[in-house]
Amino acid sequence: MFKGMGGLGDMAGMMKKAQEMQAKVGEMQESLSSITVTGESGAGLVKATATAKGELIGLDIDPSIFKPDEKEMVEDLILAAVKDAQSRASERAQQEMGKITEGLGLPPGMKLPF
């Protein structure tokens, strides 16, 4: 159909694929708020739950760690659990994005959206 127009036929196909990918990315980003991950520290004494978007939505602390003289340790455990949850959220978001981009021939580990 576009035989006499050089690469315009290929360009139209590429634009269509780009639009499809943009729609899929939008859908995936919406779904990230319903995917949850849990990070933990202190052998599970402190657990933080976050969405794959990185939003902290829950914190579970074992009551056995509440001792007044260990306040600093408890704070460190909470911080470690939150960081773990955020790291897992980021990894999960990249996995979900990888599902969309795997058929595009992009280099491995390329992070989207740009």
PATI-158049 format. One record per residue: y, z, x of N, C-alpha, C, O in turn. Coordinates in Angstrom, 1 decimal. Example, Ala and Ser with C-alpha at 12.3 -4.5 7.8 and 13.67 -1.06 7.14 Angstrom:
REM PATI-158049
> n.Y,n.Z,n.X,ca.Y,ca.Z,ca.X,c.Y,c.Z,c.X,o.Y,o.Z,o.X
> -5.7,7.8,13.2,-4.5,7.8,12.3,-3.3,7.8,13.2,-3.3,8.5,14.2 $
> -2.2,7.1,12.8,-1.1,7.1,13.7,0.0,7.9,12.9,1.1,8.0,13.4 $
REM end
This chain:
REM PATI-158049
> n.Y,n.Z,n.X,ca.Y,ca.Z,ca.X,c.Y,c.Z,c.X,o.Y,o.Z,o.X
> -1.2,0.0,0.8,0.0,0.0,0.0,1.3,0.0,0.9,2.2,-0.7,0.6 $
> 1.3,0.8,1.9,2.4,0.9,2.8,2.2,0.1,4.1,2.8,0.5,5.1 $
> 1.3,-0.8,4.1,0.8,-1.5,5.3,2.0,-2.1,6.1,2.0,-1.9,7.3 $
> 2.9,-2.7,5.5,4.0,-3.4,6.2,5.2,-2.4,6.5,6.2,-2.9,7.0 $
> 5.0,-1.1,6.3,6.2,-0.2,6.5,6.0,0.7,7.6,6.6,1.8,7.7 $
> 5.1,0.4,8.6,4.9,1.2,9.8,4.3,2.5,9.4,3.3,2.5,8.7 $
> 4.8,3.6,9.9,4.3,4.9,9.7,4.7,5.6,8.5,4.5,6.8,8.4 $
> 5.5,5.0,7.6,6.0,5.7,6.4,4.9,6.2,5.5,5.0,7.2,4.9 $
> 3.8,5.4,5.4,2.7,5.9,4.6,2.1,7.2,5.1,1.8,8.1,4.4 $
> 2.0,7.3,6.5,1.5,8.5,7.1,2.5,9.6,6.9,2.1,10.8,6.6 $
> 3.8,9.3,6.9,4.8,10.3,6.8,4.8,10.9,5.3,4.9,12.1,5.1 $
> 4.6,10.0,4.4,4.5,10.5,3.0,3.3,11.4,2.8,3.4,12.4,2.1 $
> 2.2,11.1,3.4,1.0,12.0,3.4,1.2,13.3,4.0,0.8,14.3,3.5 $
> 1.9,13.3,5.1,2.2,14.5,5.9,3.2,15.4,5.0,3.0,16.6,5.0 $
> 4.1,14.8,4.4,5.1,15.5,3.5,4.4,16.2,2.4,4.6,17.3,2.0 $
> 3.4,15.4,1.8,2.6,16.0,0.7,1.8,17.2,1.2,1.8,18.2,0.5 $
> 1.2,17.1,2.3,0.4,18.2,2.9,1.3,19.4,3.2,0.9,20.5,3.0 $
> 2.5,19.1,3.7,3.4,20.2,4.0,3.8,20.9,2.7,3.9,22.2,2.7 $
> 4.1,20.2,1.7,4.4,20.8,0.4,3.3,21.7,-0.2,3.5,22.7,-0.7 $
> 2.0,21.1,0.0,0.9,21.9,-0.5,0.7,23.1,0.3,0.4,24.2,-0.2 $
> 0.9,23.0,1.6,0.8,24.2,2.5,1.8,25.2,2.1,1.5,26.4,2.1 $
> 3.0,24.8,1.9,4.1,25.7,1.5,3.8,26.5,0.2,4.0,27.7,0.1 $
> 3.2,25.8,-0.7,2.8,26.4,-2.0,1.7,27.4,-1.7,1.7,28.5,-2.3 $
> 0.7,27.1,-0.9,-0.4,28.0,-0.6,0.1,29.2,0.2,-0.3,30.3,-0.1 $
> 1.1,29.0,1.1,1.7,30.2,1.8,2.4,31.1,0.9,2.3,32.3,1.0 $
> 3.1,30.5,-0.1,3.8,31.4,-1.1,2.8,32.2,-1.9,3.0,33.4,-2.1 $
> 1.7,31.6,-2.3,0.7,32.3,-3.1,0.1,33.4,-2.2,-0.2,34.5,-2.7 $
> -0.2,33.0,-1.0,-0.8,34.0,-0.1,0.1,35.2,0.2,-0.4,36.4,0.2 $
> 1.4,34.9,0.3,2.3,36.0,0.6,2.4,37.0,-0.6,2.5,38.2,-0.5 $
> 2.3,36.4,-1.8,2.3,37.2,-3.0,1.0,38.1,-3.1,1.1,39.2,-3.5 $
> -0.1,37.5,-2.6,-1.4,38.2,-2.7,-1.4,39.4,-1.7,-2.2,40.3,-1.8 $
> -0.6,39.3,-0.6,-0.7,40.3,0.4,-0.3,41.7,-0.1,-0.7,42.7,0.4 $
> 0.5,41.7,-1.2,0.9,43.0,-1.7,-0.3,43.7,-2.5,-0.2,44.9,-2.8 $
> -1.3,42.9,-2.8,-2.5,43.5,-3.5,-3.6,43.8,-2.6,-4.6,44.5,-3.0 $
> -3.5,43.4,-1.3,-4.6,43.7,-0.3,-4.2,45.0,0.4,-3.0,45.1,0.9 $
> -5.1,46.0,0.5,-4.8,47.2,1.2,-5.6,47.4,2.4,-6.8,47.0,2.4 $
> -5.1,48.1,3.4,-5.8,48.5,4.6,-5.5,50.0,4.8,-4.5,50.5,4.3 $
> -6.5,50.6,5.5,-6.3,52.1,5.8,-6.4,52.3,7.3,-7.3,51.9,7.9 $
> -5.4,52.9,7.8,-5.4,53.4,9.2,-5.7,54.8,9.3,-5.3,55.6,8.3 $
> -6.2,55.3,10.4,-6.5,56.7,10.5,-6.3,57.2,11.9,-6.3,56.4,12.9 $
> -6.2,58.5,12.0,-6.1,59.2,13.3,-6.8,60.5,13.2,-7.1,61.0,12.1 $
> -7.0,61.1,14.4,-7.6,62.5,14.4,-9.0,62.5,13.7,-9.4,63.4,13.0 $
> -9.8,61.4,14.0,-11.2,61.3,13.5,-11.2,61.3,12.0,-12.1,61.9,11.4 $
> -10.2,60.7,11.4,-10.1,60.7,9.9,-9.4,61.8,9.2,-9.3,61.9,8.0 $
> -8.8,62.7,10.0,-8.1,63.8,9.4,-6.8,63.4,8.7,-6.4,64.0,7.8 $
> -6.2,62.3,9.2,-5.0,61.7,8.6,-5.3,60.3,8.4,-5.7,59.5,9.3 $
> -5.0,59.8,7.1,-5.3,58.4,6.8,-4.0,57.9,6.1,-3.4,58.6,5.2 $
> -3.6,56.7,6.5,-2.4,56.1,5.9,-2.9,54.7,5.3,-3.6,54.0,6.0 $
> -2.5,54.5,4.1,-2.8,53.2,3.4,-1.6,52.4,3.3,-0.5,52.9,2.9 $
> -1.7,51.1,3.6,-0.6,50.1,3.5,-1.1,48.9,2.9,-2.3,48.5,2.9 $
> -0.2,48.1,2.3,-0.5,46.7,1.9,-0.5,45.8,3.1,0.0,46.2,4.2 $
> -1.1,44.7,2.9,-1.1,43.7,4.0,0.3,43.2,4.4,0.4,42.6,5.4 $
> 1.2,43.5,3.5,2.6,43.2,3.9,3.2,44.3,4.8,4.3,44.1,5.3 $
> 2.5,45.4,5.0,3.0,46.4,5.9,3.7,47.6,5.1,4.2,48.5,5.8 $
> 3.7,47.6,3.8,4.3,48.6,3.0,3.4,49.8,2.9,2.3,49.7,2.4 $
> 3.8,51.0,3.4,3.1,52.2,3.3,3.0,52.6,1.8,4.0,52.8,1.2 $
> 1.8,52.8,1.3,1.6,53.2,-0.1,0.9,54.5,-0.3,0.8,55.0,-1.4 $
> 0.3,55.0,0.8,-0.5,56.3,0.6,-0.7,57.0,1.9,-0.7,56.4,3.0 $
> -0.8,58.3,1.8,-1.0,59.1,3.0,-1.9,60.3,2.5,-1.7,61.0,1.6 $
> -3.0,60.5,3.3,-4.0,61.5,3.0,-4.2,62.4,4.2,-4.5,61.9,5.3 $
> -3.9,63.7,4.0,-4.0,64.6,5.2,-5.0,65.7,4.8,-4.9,66.4,3.8 $
> -6.0,65.9,5.7,-6.9,66.9,5.5,-6.2,68.3,5.6,-5.5,68.5,6.6 $
> -6.4,69.2,4.7,-5.7,70.4,4.7,-6.0,71.3,5.9,-5.3,72.2,6.2 $
> -7.1,71.0,6.6,-7.5,71.9,7.7,-6.6,71.8,8.9,-6.6,72.6,9.8 $
> -5.7,70.8,8.9,-4.8,70.6,10.1,-3.5,71.3,9.9,-2.6,71.2,10.8 $
> -3.3,72.0,8.8,-2.0,72.6,8.5,-2.0,74.0,9.1,-2.3,75.0,8.4 $
> -1.6,74.1,10.3,-1.4,75.4,11.0,0.0,75.4,11.6,0.3,74.4,12.3 $
> 0.8,76.4,11.3,2.2,76.4,11.8,2.3,76.1,13.3,3.3,75.4,13.7 $
> 1.5,76.6,14.1,1.6,76.4,15.5,1.2,75.0,16.0,1.3,74.7,17.2 $
> 0.7,74.2,15.1,0.2,72.8,15.5,1.1,71.8,14.8,0.6,70.6,14.6 $
> 2.3,72.1,14.4,3.2,71.2,13.7,3.4,69.9,14.4,3.3,68.8,13.8 $
> 3.6,69.9,15.7,3.9,68.7,16.5,2.6,67.8,16.5,2.7,66.6,16.5 $
> 1.4,68.5,16.6,0.2,67.7,16.7,0.0,66.9,15.3,-0.4,65.8,15.3 $
> 0.3,67.6,14.2,0.2,67.0,12.9,1.1,65.8,12.8,0.8,64.8,12.3 $
> 2.4,66.0,13.2,3.3,64.9,13.2,2.8,63.7,14.0,3.0,62.6,13.5 $
> 2.3,64.0,15.1,1.7,62.9,16.0,0.6,62.2,15.3,0.5,61.0,15.4 $
> -0.3,62.9,14.6,-1.4,62.3,13.9,-0.9,61.5,12.8,-1.5,60.4,12.5 $
> 0.1,61.9,12.1,0.6,61.2,10.9,1.2,59.9,11.5,1.0,58.8,10.9 $
> 2.0,60.0,12.5,2.6,58.8,13.1,1.5,57.8,13.6,1.7,56.6,13.4 $
> 0.5,58.3,14.2,-0.6,57.4,14.7,-1.3,56.7,13.6,-1.6,55.5,13.7 $
> -1.5,57.4,12.5,-2.2,56.8,11.3,-1.3,55.8,10.7,-1.9,54.7,10.3 $
> 0.0,56.0,10.6,0.9,55.0,10.0,0.9,53.8,10.9,0.8,52.6,10.4 $
> 1.0,54.0,12.2,1.0,52.8,13.1,-0.3,52.0,13.0,-0.3,50.8,13.1 $
> -1.4,52.7,12.9,-2.7,52.1,12.8,-2.8,51.2,11.5,-3.2,50.1,11.5 $
> -2.3,51.8,10.4,-2.3,51.1,9.1,-1.4,49.8,9.2,-1.8,48.8,8.7 $
> -0.2,50.0,9.8,0.7,48.8,10.0,0.0,47.7,10.9,0.2,46.5,10.6 $
> -0.6,48.1,11.9,-1.3,47.2,12.8,-2.4,46.4,12.0,-2.6,45.2,12.2 $
> -3.2,47.2,11.2,-4.3,46.6,10.5,-3.7,45.6,9.4,-4.3,44.6,9.1 $
> -2.5,46.0,8.8,-1.9,45.2,7.8,-1.5,43.9,8.5,-1.6,42.8,7.9 $
> -0.9,43.9,9.7,-0.5,42.7,10.3,-1.7,41.8,10.7,-1.6,40.6,10.5 $
> -2.8,42.4,11.1,-4.0,41.6,11.4,-4.5,41.0,10.2,-4.9,39.8,10.2 $
> -4.5,41.7,9.1,-5.1,41.2,7.8,-4.2,40.0,7.3,-4.7,39.0,6.8 $
> -2.9,40.2,7.4,-2.0,39.1,7.0,-2.2,37.8,7.8,-2.2,36.7,7.3 $
> -2.5,38.0,9.1,-2.8,36.8,10.0,-4.1,36.2,9.6,-4.2,35.0,9.6 $
> -5.1,37.0,9.2,-6.4,36.5,8.8,-6.2,35.7,7.5,-6.8,34.6,7.4 $
> -5.4,36.2,6.6,-5.2,35.5,5.3,-4.4,34.1,5.6,-4.7,33.1,5.0 $
> -3.5,34.2,6.5,-2.7,33.0,6.9,-3.7,32.0,7.5,-3.5,30.7,7.3 $
> -4.6,32.5,8.4,-5.5,31.6,9.0,-6.4,30.8,8.1,-6.8,29.7,8.4 $
> -6.7,31.4,6.9,-7.5,30.7,5.9,-6.8,29.5,5.4,-7.4,28.5,5.1 $
> -5.5,29.6,5.3,-4.7,28.4,4.8,-4.5,27.4,5.9,-4.6,26.2,5.6 $
> -4.3,27.8,7.1,-3.9,26.9,8.2,-5.1,26.3,9.0,-4.9,25.4,9.8 $
> -6.3,26.8,8.8,-7.5,26.3,9.6,-7.7,24.8,9.5,-8.2,24.3,10.5 $
> -7.4,24.2,8.4,-7.7,22.8,8.3,-6.5,21.9,8.8,-6.6,20.7,8.7 $
> -5.5,22.5,9.3,-4.3,21.7,9.7,-4.3,21.3,11.2,-3.4,20.5,11.6 $
> -5.3,21.7,12.0,-5.3,21.4,13.4,-4.3,22.0,14.2,-3.9,21.5,15.3 $
> -3.8,23.2,13.8,-2.8,23.9,14.6,-3.5,24.7,15.7,-4.7,25.0,15.6 $
> -2.8,25.0,16.8,-3.4,25.7,17.9,-3.9,27.1,17.4,-3.2,27.7,16.6 $
> -5.0,27.6,17.9,-5.4,28.9,17.6,-4.4,30.0,17.9,-3.8,30.0,18.9 $
> -4.2,30.9,17.0,-3.3,32.0,17.2,-1.9,31.7,16.8,-1.0,32.6,17.0 $
> -1.6,30.5,16.4,-0.2,30.1,16.0,0.2,30.9,14.8,-0.5,30.9,13.8 $
> 1.3,31.6,14.9,1.7,32.5,13.8,2.6,31.8,12.8,3.6,31.1,13.3 $
> 2.3,31.8,11.5,3.1,31.2,10.5,3.5,32.3,9.5,2.8,33.3,9.5 $
> 4.5,32.2,8.7,5.5,31.2,8.8,6.3,31.3,10.1,6.4,32.4,10.7 $
> 6.9,30.2,10.5,7.6,30.2,11.8,8.8,31.1,11.9,9.4,31.2,12.9 $
REM end
